[in-house]
């Protein structure tokens, strides 16, 4: 079955960087668009970035120029490099794939941006 496992979260100071990873299994990874979403306390889950099977990316306005998503199809892994982090980036970050109208999510990785 589809499995998504995120890692790389943690506590970082404002202006710092983190790199999230999501390892996928149970499907032909190279065929599917992948997404990164986040959910802050008391807020709805929101799209942060998507990356197509061919590597084309799309970002939320709030992270453009700071976050970069990439993928390594040989490793079934999608990444998100997060630079110039702000306190408002604090959230649980989730990896996502949508297949046949079914959303699959990882368990999430916590990112805390605080001094």
ChimeraX attribute file (.defattr): number of C-alpha atoms within 10 A of each C-alpha:
attribute: neighborCount
match mode: 1-to-1
recipient: residues
	/A:1	6
	/A:2	14
	/A:3	16
	/A:4	23
	/A:5	18
	/A:6	22
	/A:7	19
	/A:8	16
	/A:9	18
	/A:10	14
	/A:11	15
	/A:12	18
	/A:13	14
	/A:14	17
	/A:15	14
	/A:16	14
	/A:17	17
	/A:18	18
	/A:19	16
	/A:20	21
	/A:21	22
	/A:22	26
	/A:23	18
	/A:24	23
	/A:25	15
	/A:26	9
	/A:27	13
	/A:28	11
	/A:29	22
	/A:30	18
	/A:31	11
	/A:32	15
	/A:33	18
	/A:34	26
	/A:35	25
	/A:36	24
	/A:37	19
	/A:38	22
	/A:39	19
	/A:40	16
	/A:41	9
	/A:42	6
	/A:43	9
	/A:44	9
	/A:45	15
	/A:46	14
	/A:47	17
	/A:48	22
	/A:49	23
	/A:50	25
	/A:51	21
	/A:52	16
	/A:53	15
	/A:54	12
	/A:55	16
	/A:56	11
	/A:57	16
	/A:58	16
	/A:59	19
	/A:60	13
	/A:61	9
	/A:62	11
	/A:63	17
	/A:64	12
	/A:65	11
	/A:66	13
	/A:67	20
	/A:68	19
	/A:69	24
	/A:70	19
	/A:71	21
	/A:72	13
	/A:73	16
	/A:74	8
	/A:75	12
	/A:76	16
	/A:77	20
	/A:78	24
	/A:79	23
	/A:80	22
	/A:81	15
	/A:82	19
	/A:83	17
	/A:84	15
	/A:85	22
	/A:86	17
	/A:87	15
	/A:88	12
	/A:89	20
	/A:90	20
	/A:91	21
	/A:92	18
	/A:93	27
	/A:94	27
	/A:95	29
	/A:96	23
	/A:97	22
	/A:98	13
	/A:99	12
	/A:100	6
	/A:101	7
	/A:102	8
	/A:103	9
	/A:104	14
	/A:105	19
	/A:106	19
	/A:107	14
	/A:108	22
	/A:109	21
	/A:110	20
	/A:111	22
	/A:112	20
	/A:113	20
	/A:114	16
	/A:115	9
